[in-house]
């Protein structure tokens, strides 16, 4: 029987303008750009019914708050998972 030795692989990288960049970083930049573009393209007003009151706000504010809450929840979940390991 022959044993295969596992070789440790680092994160995937791409060279951009002479600098090594991780693919995860490039993906984050692309997604952030698309999110900003989507928020900037939606500027109309919307009416949001909360539990008690109704609020009329520009859609870009609603999208920005939703994005920030999603990022915050993602960071909290990632930290809790990392702490369990």
Order of alpha helices (4+ residues) and beta strands (2+ residues): beta-beta-alpha-beta-beta-alpha
